[in-house]
């Protein structure tokens, strides 16, 4: 993102000059305020707590409010259908964790309890390596199990689990029922889906504008992100296998029509020859037609002087026809079987992740139990804060280790001090209930920076604890957070079995396998374009996931970052290989044979990839295919 016009570029240089691990801790996401999510947050935890206080079930209301808070952290922009999985699946796992934690905490001693929580940490860590939704489920499993074992609640475990489900379910109901900006165009059920598909066409247009410039690579990555987001939005859980309404079939057709456009635009970017503004005008009109749910009208045709330009023109004609007909087929959705899940959860990346989560969670639970039974610094009823804090600190998808520790410590201190000041003047319980509602509204905004999210969550949880009848505990929360920071820092730097950076290599190996499958399909000369586009989507998506893991690892302390050195270079070679494969596919469609430039470039990239794979220790095979003319 370029700096704002009224600020000089040098104003942004100090952050870039800092060490990566410190720069990441100071960097925050930007964007408009998600007012719809803010509204849902205000109507979730606070009202649930108010109802529970009025009916005399305060403790269950506290549990429901905590579940609503955790679901609010997962309430990110996207479609309603995507929200069902993103909010619902972790809540189900969290309810199970709460049930297990409750019964274990009531029936076993401190040593056995610590052992059970450590085992849950191993399971949740391996599960978190599968993907974002599984990672959210792993987080809620551990947090809820610690709360179930450590929160003094009179109700039985099944009642707490139902309250947890009710809290998360209430936020999900709000997500499904309340309208969002732009949702009233066409079918009410489709809000994020329509905008996500429109953004794909915008991204195609931006890539065409950047062709032949230094921004082309970044625009191609943005196109991949837009396609991933739209694919997820449309392919979420549904009661029926196929689209059940004309509006949904139309959206499916519009997304499918974007795939050949994205392919042609990528091939043009690979050729690196600047294009006229006319080339991007068509995709922009298609984007407007998606957003406004209208017909496209006449589309300006680009010149047909090269294979990729002819492919672009053909894709525009196909899109215009698809927009008019409105028929939709199957989406190129990801369908990972049991083998993939086992490889992700029990492979090198999952094992490393699981061991660190288990050690951090188990060690923090042991320390919390010792403090709880010895009463080292006074009454210590809510000992779950320490292991629950360690869960968020040990999650690599929340940022590099040192960045997480710094942000968590700063956010907890700030939140605890703010609560201590506010709680002294607020009436009870109505003032605290209002504070919970305010924090629920701030959760969607605070997710842009981990320290802000921690501060808001700290105020919310301390409010819930006080509404539940416990005394003000700001000082204890600060001490326990600092203990959790120390535990996770130590565990994060301990030597582990196997080679460090397993998660990064696992993601990169998956990207290599996906690129190989795509390349093999193209060079085999198959006429199945739907399969080709699905393989292309998987190759770029796997590459984007690998890039994200590599970037996070690069922002660790040098002692950790050195274990993944060179992986970014392999990812760059892999990116060029997938781009080249796309250019080859478009050229083969037009002429039936590859040029010498295509063959030479493929051979060079395969050699570079093989050398890079050996250098960083990947176990994914690189094909040695003859490139026929």
URHUJO-V131388 format. One record per pair of residues at least 24 apart in sequence whose C-alpha atoms are under 10 Angstrom apart, sorted by the first residue. I is the first residue (numbers start at 1). J is the second residue. Records with the same first field share a line. If there is no record, write none. Layout:
I = J, J
This chain:
19 = 555, 556, 557, 558
20 = 400, 403, 551, 552, 554, 555, 556, 557, 558, 561
21 = 399, 400, 401, 402, 403, 404, 552, 553, 554, 555, 556, 557, 558, 561
22 = 400, 402, 403, 406, 555, 556, 557
23 = 403, 555
24 = 399, 400, 402, 403, 404, 552, 555, 556
25 = 399, 400, 401, 402, 403, 404, 405, 406, 407, 449, 450, 451, 555
26 = 403, 406, 407, 449, 450, 451
27 = 403, 448, 449, 450
28 = 446, 447, 448, 449, 450, 451, 452
29 = 445, 446, 447, 448, 449
30 = 445, 448, 449
31 = 445, 448
32 = 445
33 = 444, 445
34 = 76, 77, 180, 181, 444, 445
35 = 180, 181, 441, 444, 445
36 = 77, 174, 175, 178, 179, 180, 181, 441, 444
37 = 72, 75, 76, 77, 171, 174, 175, 178, 180, 440, 441, 442, 443, 444, 445
38 = 72, 75, 438, 439, 440, 441, 442, 443, 444, 445
39 = 174, 175, 178, 440, 441, 442, 444
40 = 68, 72, 75, 170, 171, 172, 173, 174, 175, 178, 440, 441, 444
41 = 68, 69, 71, 72, 73, 75, 171, 174, 175, 436, 437, 438, 439, 440, 441, 442, 443, 444
42 = 434, 436, 437, 438, 439, 440, 441, 442, 443
43 = 68, 170, 171, 174, 437, 438, 440, 441
44 = 68, 69, 71, 72, 167, 168, 169, 170, 171, 172, 173, 174, 436, 437, 440, 441
45 = 69, 72, 167, 168, 170, 171, 433, 434, 436, 437, 438, 439, 440, 441, 460, 464
46 = 432, 433, 434, 435, 436, 437, 438, 439, 440, 441, 460, 464
47 = 433, 434, 436, 437
48 = 166, 167, 170, 433, 436, 437
49 = 167, 432, 433, 434, 436, 437, 464, 467
50 = 429, 430, 432, 433, 434, 436, 437
53 = 429, 430, 433, 467, 468
57 = 154, 155, 468
58 = 153, 464, 467, 468, 469
59 = 151, 152, 153, 154, 155, 160, 163, 464, 465, 467, 468, 469
60 = 153, 154, 155, 159, 160, 161, 162, 163, 164, 166, 167, 468
61 = 160, 163, 164, 166, 167, 464, 467, 468
62 = 153, 160, 163, 164, 167, 461, 463, 464, 465, 467, 468
63 = 98, 144, 147, 148, 151, 153, 159, 160, 161, 162, 163, 164, 165, 166, 167, 464
64 = 160, 161, 162, 163, 164, 165, 166, 167, 168, 169, 170
65 = 163, 164, 166, 167, 168, 170, 436, 437, 440, 460, 461, 464
66 = 144, 147, 163, 164, 167, 168, 440, 457, 460, 461, 464
67 = 91, 94, 95, 140, 144, 161, 163, 164, 165, 166, 167, 168, 169, 170, 171
68 = 164, 165, 166, 167, 168, 169, 170, 171, 172, 440
69 = 167, 168, 171, 436, 439, 440, 441, 443, 444, 457, 460, 461
70 = 94, 136, 139, 140, 143, 144, 167, 168, 440, 443, 457
71 = 136, 140, 167, 168, 169, 170, 171, 172, 443
72 = 168, 171, 172, 440, 441, 442, 443, 444, 447
73 = 136, 440, 443, 444, 445, 446, 447, 453, 457
74 = 132, 133, 136, 443, 444, 447
75 = 171, 172, 175, 443, 444, 447
76 = 444, 447
77 = 192, 229, 444
78 = 191, 192, 193, 195, 196, 229, 230, 232, 233, 234
79 = 175, 176, 180, 189, 190, 191, 192, 193, 194, 195, 196, 229, 230, 232, 233, 234, 236
80 = 172, 173, 175, 176, 177, 180, 189, 190, 191, 192, 193, 233, 234, 236, 237
81 = 175, 176, 189, 190, 191, 192, 193, 232, 233, 234, 235, 236, 237, 238
82 = 192, 193, 229, 232, 233, 234, 235, 236, 237, 238
83 = 172, 175, 176, 233, 236, 237
84 = 169, 172, 173, 175, 176, 236, 237, 238
85 = 133, 172, 236, 237
86 = 132, 133, 134, 136, 137, 172, 236
87 = 133, 136, 137, 168, 169, 171, 172, 175
88 = 133, 137, 165, 168, 169, 171, 172
89 = 133, 134, 136, 137, 140
90 = 133, 134, 135, 136, 137, 138, 139, 140, 141, 168
91 = 136, 137, 140, 141, 144, 161, 164, 165, 166, 167, 168, 169
92 = 137, 140, 141, 161, 162, 164, 165, 168, 169
93 = 124, 134, 136, 137, 138, 139, 140, 141, 142, 144, 165
94 = 136, 137, 138, 139, 140, 141, 142, 143, 144, 145, 161, 164, 165, 168
95 = 140, 141, 144, 145, 148, 157, 158, 160, 161, 162, 163, 164, 165, 166, 168
96 = 140, 141, 144, 145, 157, 158, 161, 162, 164, 165
97 = 137, 138, 139, 140, 141, 142, 143, 144, 145, 146, 147, 148, 149, 161
98 = 140, 141, 142, 143, 144, 145, 146, 147, 148, 149, 157, 158, 160, 161, 162, 164
99 = 141, 144, 145, 147, 148, 149, 156, 157, 158, 159, 160, 161, 162, 164
100 = 141, 144, 145, 146, 148, 149, 157, 158, 161
101 = 141, 142, 143, 144, 145, 146, 147, 148, 149, 150, 151, 157
102 = 144, 145, 146, 147, 148, 149, 150, 151, 152, 153, 155, 156, 157, 158, 160, 161
103 = 145, 148, 149, 156, 157, 158
104 = 145, 148, 149, 157
105 = 145, 146, 147, 148, 149, 150, 151
106 = 148, 149, 150, 156, 157
107 = 149
109 = 369
110 = 365, 366, 368, 369, 370, 372, 373
111 = 365, 366, 369, 370
113 = 146, 149, 362, 365, 366, 369
114 = 361, 362, 363, 364, 365, 366, 367, 368, 369
115 = 358, 362, 363, 365, 366
116 = 145, 362
117 = 142, 145, 146, 149, 358, 359, 361, 362, 363, 364, 365, 366, 387
118 = 142, 354, 355, 357, 358, 359, 360, 361, 362, 363, 364, 365, 366
119 = 354, 355, 357, 358, 359, 361, 362
120 = 145, 354, 357, 358, 361, 362
121 = 353, 354, 355, 356, 357, 358, 359, 360, 361, 362, 391
122 = 350, 351, 352, 353, 354, 355, 356, 357, 358, 359, 361, 362
123 = 345, 346, 350, 351, 353, 354, 355, 357, 358
124 = 345, 350, 353, 354, 355, 357, 358, 391
125 = 345, 346, 349, 350, 351, 352, 353, 354, 355, 356, 357, 358, 391, 394, 395
126 = 341, 342, 344, 345, 346, 347, 348, 349, 350, 351, 352, 353, 354, 355, 356, 357, 358
127 = 341, 342, 344, 345, 346, 350, 351, 353, 354
128 = 344, 345, 350, 353, 354, 357, 395, 396, 397
129 = 341, 343, 344, 345, 346, 347, 349, 350, 351, 352, 353, 354, 396, 397, 503, 506, 507
130 = 340, 341, 342, 343, 344, 345, 346, 349, 350
131 = 341, 344, 345, 397, 545
132 = 397
135 = 395, 396, 397
136 = 395, 397
138 = 391, 395
139 = 388, 391, 392, 394, 395
140 = 388, 391, 392
141 = 391
142 = 357, 358, 361, 387, 388, 390, 391, 392
143 = 361, 384, 385, 387, 388, 389, 390, 391, 392
144 = 384, 388
145 = 384, 387, 388
146 = 361, 365, 382, 383, 384, 385, 386, 387, 388, 391
147 = 382, 383, 384, 385, 387, 388
148 = 384
149 = 382, 383, 384
150 = 365, 368, 369, 372, 381, 382, 383, 384, 385, 387
151 = 381, 382, 383, 384, 385, 465
152 = 381, 382, 468
153 = 468
182 = 291, 292
183 = 291
185 = 290, 291, 292, 293, 294
186 = 247, 291, 292, 293, 294
187 = 245, 246, 247, 248, 293
188 = 247
189 = 247, 248
190 = 233, 234, 247, 248, 251
191 = 233, 291
192 = 229, 230, 233, 234
193 = 229, 230, 231, 232, 233, 234, 235, 248, 251, 252, 255, 291
194 = 230, 233, 234, 247, 248, 251, 252, 254, 255, 287, 290, 291, 292, 293
195 = 230, 233, 287, 288, 290, 291, 292
196 = 226, 227, 228, 229, 230, 231, 232, 233, 234, 255, 287, 290, 291
197 = 226, 227, 229, 230, 231, 233, 234, 251, 252, 254, 255, 256, 258, 286, 287, 290, 291
198 = 226, 230, 251, 254, 255, 258, 283, 284, 285, 286, 287, 288, 289, 290, 291, 292
199 = 223, 225, 226, 227, 229, 230, 284, 287, 288, 290, 291
200 = 224, 225, 226, 227, 228, 229, 230, 254, 255, 258, 259, 261, 262, 283, 284, 286, 287
201 = 226, 227, 254, 255, 257, 258, 259, 261, 262, 280, 282, 283, 284, 285, 286, 287, 288, 290
202 = 226, 280, 281, 283, 284, 285, 286, 287, 288
203 = 227, 262, 265, 280, 283, 284, 287
204 = 258, 259, 261, 262, 263, 264, 265, 266, 280, 282, 283, 284, 287
205 = 261, 262, 265, 277, 279, 280, 281, 282, 283, 284, 285, 286, 287
206 = 265, 280, 283, 284
207 = 262, 265, 266, 268, 269, 280
208 = 262, 264, 265, 266, 268, 269, 274, 275, 276, 277, 278, 279, 280, 281, 283
209 = 265, 269, 274, 275, 276, 277, 278, 279, 280, 281
210 = 269, 272, 273, 274, 275
211 = 265, 266, 267, 268, 269, 270, 271, 272, 273, 274, 275, 276
212 = 268, 269, 270, 271, 272, 273, 274, 275
213 = 269, 272, 273, 274
214 = 272
215 = 269
216 = 266, 268, 269, 270, 272
217 = 266, 269, 270, 575, 576, 579
219 = 266, 269
220 = 262, 265, 266, 269, 270, 540, 579
221 = 540, 541, 543, 544, 575
223 = 262, 265, 266, 540
224 = 262, 537, 540, 541, 543, 544
225 = 540, 541, 544
227 = 255, 258, 259, 262, 537, 540, 541
228 = 333, 537, 538, 540, 541, 544
230 = 255
231 = 255, 256, 331, 332, 333, 334, 537
232 = 331, 333, 334
234 = 331, 333
235 = 330, 331, 332, 333, 334
236 = 333
241 = 330
242 = 328, 329, 330, 331
243 = 327, 328, 329, 330
246 = 326, 327, 328
247 = 293, 326, 327, 328
248 = 326, 327, 328
249 = 325, 326, 327, 328, 329, 330
250 = 290, 293, 322, 323, 324, 325, 326, 327, 328, 329
251 = 290, 293, 322, 323, 326, 327, 328
252 = 322, 326, 327, 328, 329, 330, 331
253 = 319, 321, 322, 323, 324, 325, 326, 327, 328, 329, 330, 331
254 = 286, 287, 289, 290, 319, 320, 321, 322, 323, 324, 326, 327, 328
255 = 290, 319, 322, 323, 328, 331
256 = 319, 322, 328, 329, 330, 331, 332, 530, 533
257 = 315, 316, 317, 318, 319, 320, 321, 322, 323, 328
258 = 283, 286, 315, 316, 318, 319
259 = 315, 319, 332, 530, 533, 534, 536, 537
260 = 311, 312, 314, 315, 316, 318, 319, 529, 530, 533, 586
261 = 311, 312, 313, 314, 315, 316, 318, 319
262 = 312, 315, 533, 582
263 = 308, 311, 312, 315, 533, 536, 537, 579, 582, 583, 585, 586
264 = 307, 308, 309, 310, 311, 312, 313, 314, 315, 582, 583, 585, 586, 587
265 = 308, 309, 311, 312, 582, 583
266 = 308, 578, 579, 580, 582, 583, 586
267 = 307, 308, 309, 311, 312, 579, 580, 581, 582, 583, 584, 585, 586, 587
268 = 306, 307, 308, 309, 311, 312, 579, 582, 583, 586
269 = 308, 579, 583
270 = 308, 576, 579, 580, 581, 582, 583
271 = 308, 579, 580, 583
275 = 302, 303, 309
276 = 302, 303
277 = 302
278 = 302, 303
279 = 303, 309, 312, 313
280 = 312
282 = 312, 313, 316, 317, 319, 320
283 = 312, 316, 319
286 = 316, 319, 320, 323
289 = 323
290 = 323
293 = 323
294 = 323, 324
295 = 320, 323, 324
296 = 320, 321, 323, 324
297 = 324
306 = 587, 590
307 = 583, 586, 587, 588, 589, 590, 591
308 = 583, 584, 585, 586, 587, 589, 590
309 = 586
310 = 586, 587, 590
311 = 586, 587, 589, 590
312 = 586
330 = 530
331 = 530, 534
332 = 530, 531, 532, 533, 534, 535, 536, 537, 538
333 = 534, 537, 538
334 = 534, 535, 537, 538, 541
340 = 510
343 = 506
344 = 503, 506, 507, 510
347 = 502, 503, 506
348 = 497, 498, 499, 500, 501, 502, 503, 504, 505, 506
349 = 499, 500, 501, 502, 503, 504, 505, 506, 507
350 = 502, 503, 506
351 = 496, 497, 498, 502, 503
352 = 496, 497, 498, 499, 500, 501, 502, 503
353 = 394, 395, 396, 501, 502, 503
355 = 491, 496, 497
356 = 394, 395, 488, 491, 492, 493, 494, 496
357 = 390, 391, 392, 393, 394, 395, 488, 491, 492
358 = 391, 394, 491
359 = 394, 487, 488, 491, 492
360 = 387, 390, 391, 393, 394, 484, 485, 486, 487, 488, 489, 490, 491, 492
361 = 386, 387, 388, 389, 390, 391, 392, 393, 394, 484, 487, 488
362 = 387, 390
363 = 387, 390, 484, 487, 488, 491
364 = 388, 389, 390, 391, 480, 483, 484, 485, 486, 487, 488
365 = 390, 484
367 = 480, 483, 484, 487
368 = 480, 483, 484
371 = 480
377 = 476, 479
378 = 476
379 = 476
380 = 473, 476
381 = 470
382 = 465, 470, 473, 476, 477
383 = 476, 477, 480
384 = 480
385 = 461, 476, 477, 478, 480, 481, 484
386 = 476, 477, 478, 479, 480, 481, 482, 483, 484, 485, 487
387 = 480, 481, 483, 484, 487
388 = 481, 484
389 = 454, 477, 480, 481, 482, 483, 484, 485, 488
390 = 480, 481, 483, 484, 485, 486, 487, 488, 489
391 = 484, 488
392 = 450, 454, 484, 488
393 = 481, 484, 485, 487, 488, 489
394 = 484, 485, 487, 488, 489, 491, 492
396 = 503, 549, 552, 553
397 = 548, 549, 552
398 = 449, 450, 552
399 = 450, 549, 551, 552, 553, 555, 556
400 = 549, 551, 552, 553, 554, 555, 556, 557, 560, 561
401 = 485, 488, 489, 492, 493, 552, 553, 555, 556, 557, 560
402 = 485, 488, 489, 492, 555, 556, 557
403 = 450, 451, 555, 556, 557
404 = 450, 451, 485, 488, 489
405 = 450, 451, 481, 482, 484, 485, 486, 488, 489
406 = 450, 451, 482, 485
407 = 449, 450, 451, 452, 453, 454, 455
408 = 450, 451, 452, 453, 454, 455, 481, 482, 484, 485
409 = 451, 454, 455, 478, 479, 481, 482, 483, 484, 485
410 = 450, 451, 452, 454, 455, 478, 481, 482
411 = 449, 450, 451, 452, 453, 454, 455, 456, 457, 458, 459, 478, 481
412 = 451, 452, 453, 454, 455, 456, 457, 458, 459, 474, 477, 478, 479, 480, 481, 482
413 = 451, 454, 455, 458, 474, 475, 477, 478, 479, 481, 482
414 = 451, 452, 454, 455, 456, 458, 459, 478
415 = 451, 452, 453, 454, 455, 456, 457, 458, 459, 460, 462, 474, 477, 478
416 = 455, 456, 457, 458, 459, 460, 461, 462, 472, 473, 474, 475, 476, 477, 478
417 = 455, 458, 459, 474, 475, 478
418 = 455, 456, 458, 459, 474
419 = 455, 456, 458, 459, 460, 461, 462, 463, 472, 473, 474
420 = 459, 462, 472, 473, 474, 475
422 = 459
423 = 459, 462, 463, 466, 472
424 = 472
428 = 466, 467
429 = 463, 464, 466, 467, 468, 469
430 = 467
431 = 463, 467
432 = 459, 460, 462, 463, 464, 465, 466, 467
433 = 460, 463, 464, 467
434 = 463
435 = 459, 460, 463, 464
436 = 460, 461, 462, 463, 464, 467
439 = 463
492 = 560
493 = 557, 559, 560
499 = 563, 564, 617
500 = 560, 561, 562, 563, 564
501 = 549, 550, 553, 560, 561, 562, 563, 564, 565, 567
502 = 563, 564, 618
503 = 546, 549, 550, 553, 564
504 = 545, 546, 547, 548, 549, 550, 551, 552, 553, 563, 564, 567, 568
505 = 546, 549, 550, 564, 567, 613, 616, 617, 618, 619, 620
506 = 546, 549, 618, 619, 620
507 = 542, 543, 544, 545, 546, 547, 548, 549, 550
508 = 542, 543, 544, 545, 546, 547, 549, 550, 567, 568, 570, 571, 574, 613, 618, 619, 620
509 = 542, 543, 546, 571, 613, 617, 618, 619, 620, 621
510 = 538, 539, 542, 543, 545, 546, 619, 620
511 = 538, 539, 540, 541, 542, 543, 544, 545, 546, 547, 571, 574, 575, 620
512 = 539, 542, 543, 546, 570, 571, 574, 575, 577, 578, 609, 613, 618, 619, 620, 621, 622, 623
513 = 538, 539, 542, 620, 621, 622, 623
514 = 538, 539, 540, 541, 542, 543, 578
515 = 539, 540, 542, 543, 574, 575, 577, 578, 581, 622, 623
516 = 574, 577, 578, 581, 606, 620, 621, 622, 623
517 = 623
518 = 578, 581, 582, 585
519 = 577, 578, 580, 581, 582, 584, 585, 602, 623, 625
520 = 581, 623, 625
521 = 581, 585
522 = 581, 582, 584, 585, 586, 588, 589
523 = 581, 584, 585, 588, 593, 594, 625, 626, 627, 628, 629
524 = 627, 628
525 = 585, 588, 589, 592, 593
526 = 585
527 = 589
529 = 585, 589
532 = 582, 585
533 = 582
536 = 578, 579, 581, 582
539 = 574, 575, 578
540 = 574, 575, 578, 579
543 = 571, 572, 574, 575, 578
544 = 571, 575
546 = 571
547 = 571, 572, 575
563 = 616
564 = 616, 617
565 = 615, 616
566 = 612, 613, 615, 616
567 = 612, 613, 615, 616, 617, 618
568 = 612
569 = 608, 609, 612, 616
570 = 608, 609, 610, 611, 612, 613, 615, 616, 618
571 = 609, 612, 613
572 = 609
573 = 604, 605, 606, 607, 608, 609, 612
574 = 605, 606, 608, 609, 612
575 = 605
576 = 601, 602, 605
577 = 601, 602, 603, 604, 605, 606, 608, 609
578 = 602, 605
580 = 605
588 = 629
592 = 629
593 = 628, 629
594 = 627, 628, 629
595 = 628, 629
596 = 627, 629
598 = 627, 629
599 = 626, 627, 628, 629
600 = 627
602 = 627
603 = 627
